[in-house]
Amino acid sequence: MNKKMVAVLVSAMMTMGLLTGCKSSGSKSGDAEYTIGISQFAEHGSLDNCREGFIEGLKEEGIEEGENLKIEYKNAAADQGTAKQISDTFVSDKVDLICGIATPSAQAAFNSAMNSDIPVIYTAVTDPAEAKLVDDEGNPVGEITGTSDELPIKEQLEMIREILPDAKKVGILYTTSEANSVSALSTYKKLAGDYDLEIVEKGVTQTADISLAAEELLGEVDCLTNLTDNTVVNSLATILDKANAQKIPVFGSEIEQVKLGCLAAEGLDYIKLGKQTGKMAAQVLKGEKKASEIKYETISEPGLYVNTKAAENLGITIDESLVSQAVESFDEISAS
């Protein structure tokens, strides 16, 4: 082989190498595979529904697991340290996007991804401002956005007053370290007086505190109402057992809690919330908008959910006109 032919071959090989390099470093095309890391703070019905809805929302936008989407899913088991480890791993793995389900996971994901180019989409964050995920004007503080599960507290108090006309004291169990719970509790305390109700609070720091705190609280109130507090919801079966033994009704904050035996809830459909979040994530993945360009969203209309079996067990009669307004009513109690 002469020198001229060698030169031609080397030149051709270099050209092919450059073309290959350009292809691999270019932006993702429509049929490229996306990798999303989903960090879920705890395993319970509402957060599971968020995850299911999130995946459905992506699918509706043409991003489907097994086709052009790979999902890395990890659960923090209600441990904030684990949530941080999960989000650090996702950043190290260079995923295309992190979805943080619930406030602690959203905060951990944002902190881990802050110095990377990985956007974060959150869901089930009750108060993004309290969680420091938006500024005072409600704008994202970085490449992060998502959906809030802000509770319809006014409607919840109206419902409690209608079902329990003689009630005076409403108990709330909450985790002192959960920003969303602290924010919701504050709103409950501000509005309760409008319905001639008093809020009695009991804070916990860990799951082990729940049993004793519930017993103490049940001795002081006419009913309990739940927040979307992850630690408390994880122990809902324990709380319901203790409350039912004393014939004290427990009101939920979303559909899954009512299925498990809470009397009723003016709450959210977390599958719909997750689906809304998935569509937002699709915009970011497709390059239509940056996360920092999208303000967080909420579901505007709460839904009424009623468990007539729980009412029967408690000896409470719920007016038929109220039951007829429910998005869904249940005549049995699901196993937790």
N, C-alpha and C positions, 0 to 999 in steps of 0.2 A: 504494500500500500504506500503510495507516494505522499509527500508532505501536503500537497494540495487537497487530496481526498481526505486526509486526517483533519485538516482545517475545516473542511465542509461538514464532516461528521460532528466534530466538537461544537461547531456553531449551531447545528441542528439540535443537538442534545441540550445546549444551553437555552435555546428558544423554547423547547418543550418544557424544560424545568421552570422557566419563568411563567409560561402559560398555566402550568399546574399550580404554581404558587399563587397566582392571581385568583384562580378559581377557588382555592381552599380558604383564602382570606376575605373573599367577597361577602356581601350581605346574603342572608338566607333567601332562597327562592321559595316559590309557593309549595314545592314538594319537598323542601328540606325538613329534617327532623328537629323539632324543638325538644329541649329537656327542661322540665319544670320541677323544682323541689317544693314539695308541700310539707310544711311544718305545722302540725296540729298540736295544740297545747295539751289536750286531754281527750279521752275517749268517752264521749257520751252522745246521746241522740242528736242534739241540736248541732254540734260541731261536725258529727258524721254527715248530717244532712247538708251542711255547708259544703263539705268536700264533694259530696255527690252532685250537688247543684253546680259547683264550680266546674267540674269535669263536663257536665251536660252543657253549660254555657259555652265552653270552649268548642265542644263538638258542633254546636249550632252555628259556630263561626268558622267551621271547616278545619279545626285543629282537633284531631281525634287520636286517642291513645291506640297504639297498634298500627296506625297509619302514618302519621307524621309527628307523633308526640310520644315522648318517653316521660314517665312520671316517677320521681323518686319520692316516696312517702315515708315520713317518720313521725312518731308520736312521742311527745315529751313526758307523758304520764303525769301531767300537772306539776312538773318540776322546772323551775325557771333556769337552773343551771344546765339541765338537759336541753332545754330550748335553745340556749346559747350554743351548745356544742353542735346541735343539729344545723343551725344556720351557718356556723363556721365551716362545717363540712360541705354544705351546699356551695358556699363561696369558693372553697378549695377545689371543688369539683367543676367549677366554672359553669354552673347551670345557666340557662338563658333567662330564667325568672324564678323568684321565690314567692310562694303564696304562704302567708302567715295567717293561720286560723286561730283567732282569739287574741286578746291584747298582748299577753306576755310573749307569744310567738311572733306577733307582728313587730313588737319593739326589739326583740332579739334579732330578727331578720334584718331590720333596718340598720341596727348598730353594726352587724357583721358585714353588710353589703355596702356600707357608707362610702368606703374608699375604693370600691370596685365599680364596674359599669353594669352591674346586675340590678335590674329594677325589682321592687318589692310591691306586691299587691296583697292587701289584707282583707279579711272579712271577719265579721262577728267582733268588731271593736266598738264598744258602746260609746265611748267619748274620745275621738281622735285628738281633740285639743288637750284633754287631761293626760292622754298618753304621749303627748309631745310629738305627734305625727303630723300635725298641721300647725300653722302659725295663728295669730290672733284673728286674722281675716279668713281663716279656713282654707288657706292654700297649703299644698304639700310642702314639707320642709326639705324635700330632696326628691330623688327618684322613687317615690312611694305614693300610692293612693289605694283606694279600695272602698269597702262598704261598711257602714255602721249599723249595728243592731240596737240602736237607741230605743229604749223601752217606751211604749205608749202609756206613761205613768198616769196621766190624767184619766184616760179611759179605764185603766185598771182600777183606780180608786172609785170611779163612778160605778163600775161593775160590783166591786166589793160592797159598796153601800147599798146597791139594789138587792143583792142576794142576802146580805146580812144587815137588815135595817137597824138592829139593836147593837151592833158591834161598836166598840169604843177604841180598842187598842189593837194595832196591827204589828206583828213581830216580823223583823227582818234579820236573817242570818247573813253575814257577809265576811269575806276575807279582807283583812285590813291592808294587805299588800296589793290588791287588785284595783288598779286605777278606775276601771269601768264600774266596779261595785261601789267605790267611794263616791263617784259622781252620781250614780243612780240613787243611792241612799240620800244624798243631799237634796235631790229633786223631790223625792218622796216626802222628806221632812218639810220642804217648802209648801207643798201642795196639800198635804193631809188635812190641815186645819180647814180648808175649804169644804171638806166633806165630814166635818165634825169627827175626825179620826186622829189618833195620836200614834206616832211611830215609836216602837220600842226596839232598839237595835242591840245586836249581840255580835261582836267581832271575834273572828277566829284567825289563827295564823297557819293552821295545818289541819289535815283531815282528822287527826287524832282528837282534835278539840270539838268536833262536831257533835258527838253524842251528848256530852255533858252540857254544852251550850244550848242544844235543842231542848233538853229537859228543863233547864233553867228558864228559857224563853217561853216555853209552853205554859209554865206556871204563872205567867204575867199577862197573857194576851188572849184575845178572842179568836184570832186567826193568824196564820202566817202568810206572807206573800214572798215568792222567790224572785231573785234577780237572775241574771244570766251568769252568776258567779260560778266559775268552773269547779272550785273545790267543794262548794255547797251542793251543786247539781250532781257531782260524782257520788255524794252521800245521800241522795234524795230518798232512796229506799229506807234508810235508817230513820230519816226525819219523818217520813210518812208513817212508818210503823209506830213511832212514839206519839205522833199527832192523832192517828186513828184510834189508838188505845184510850185517848182522852176525849175523843169526839170533837177535836178541834180541826176545822177545815184548813187546808193548805191550798193557796192559789199559785198557779204556775206563771211562767213568763213566755211560754211558747208551747206548741202543739205536743211535742214529745213528753213534756212534763205532765200534761193533762192525760195523755195515754197511760202514763205510769200510775195515775191515781190522784193527781191534783184535781181539785173541784172544778176549776175553770181558769181561763186566762184570756186577757186581751193581749194577744201576742203576735209573734212573727212566724212566717213560713220560711224556715231556714233553707229549704231547697231553692225557693225563689231568690232569696238573698244570695246564695252561692252562685246561682245561675247568672244573676246580674253582675257578680264579681268576675265570673269567667269571661263574660263579654268584654269587660273592661280590660282584662288581661290579654285578650285576643287583639285588641286595638294596639296594645304596646308591643306584643310579639310581632305583629305585621308591620310595625313601623308607622302606623297611621298617626299615633300620638305618643309623646313621651309621658311616663307616669307623672312627672312633675307638672304636666299641662292639664291634668284631669283632677277636678275637685272630687272629694269623697262623696259617695251617694248613700241614700237611705231608702228604705221601703216606706212609701208615704201612707199606706193604709194598713192598720193592724187588723187582725181577724179575731173573732170571738170563738173560743173552743170550750166545750162543756163536757164533763164526764158525769152522765146521769147515774151510773153505777156507784161512783164515789158519793154522790149526793144521797142516794138511797142508803148506803152504809152509814152515813153520818146523820141520817134522819132529817135531812134538809130538803125542802121543796123549792125547786127553781121554777119560777113562773114560766109557763109554756111559751108565752110571747117572747121571752128572752132566749129560750132554747131554740125557737124558730129562727132567731136572728143569727145563730151560730154558723160559721163557715163549715164546721164539722162538730158533731157530737158523738160520744162514745158510750156504749152501754156495757162495757166490760173494762177491766183493768189489766193492762199488759204486764207480763213478767219483766222485771228489770234486768 
